């Protein structure tokens, strides 16, 4: 999982750099003009960042039900149904 995240990060950073270089000079962004370079490189960078976020959160879905914060007394009760303690 960590290797996949690292590869996605490297790809996203590379396309982000190509996007910024393409704004300076389209040939540096490996495109014919600024618009094509910005569209292609920025879209690929955003896809890389989105896939990286998905891969980072994929392991958390399995552990979500075992969070100790939600295992406290009364956490499973519906609000308003718990008995109130009198004085």
N, C-alpha and C positions, 0 to 999 in steps of 0.2 A: 504494500500500500504506500509506503514511504517513497519507493522508487518511482511509482506512477505519479505521485504528487510532485516530486522533484523534476521529473521530465516535463510535466505539464507547466510547471513554473518556468523552467528554462525556455520552453517554446513560447509561452506568453510574453516573457520578458524580451525574447528575440524579436517577436513581431511588434512589441511596443517600441523597441529601439528602431526598427525599420520604419514604423509610422512616423516617429519624430525625425528621423533622417530624411524621409520622403517629403516632409514639409519644408525642409531646408533646400534639398535638391532632389527632384524625382528619381534621378538615376541612382542615388544612394539608397532610396527606398525600393529599388528593383521594380520600378514602374515607369510607364511612359509619361504620365502626367501626375500632378499632385492629387487630383480627385480620385483617380484609379488607385493610386498607392494608399491614400488615406482610407478609402472604402475597404480595400482588400486586407491590408495589414491590420487595421484597427478591428475589423470584424473577426479576423483570426485570433487576435490577442484577446478580445472579449470572450470568444468561445473557449480559449485556453483557460482564462480565469474562471469561467463558469464551470468547466469540467473539473478544475482543481477544487473549487468550493464543494462540488458534489462529492468528489472523492474524499475530501476531508470530513465531510459530515456523514458519510456512509457508515462508518464505524460507530457513530454516536447513536444511531437509530436502534441498534441492538441493546444498548445499555440504558436507554431512556427510561424503561420501566423499573430499573433497579436503583434509581437515584435515592439516596438516603434522605434527602430533604422531604420527599413525599411519603416516607414511611413513618412519619411522626404520628403520634396518637391523635386520632380524629381527623386525619387528612382525607380519609376516604368518605367521611360523612358528608351528606348534602347540607349546605348552609341552611340554618333555620330549623333543622330537625333534631339537633342535639339537645339533650336535656340541660336546662339552665340550673345552676346551683344556687339555691337560696341562702339567705344569711341566717 
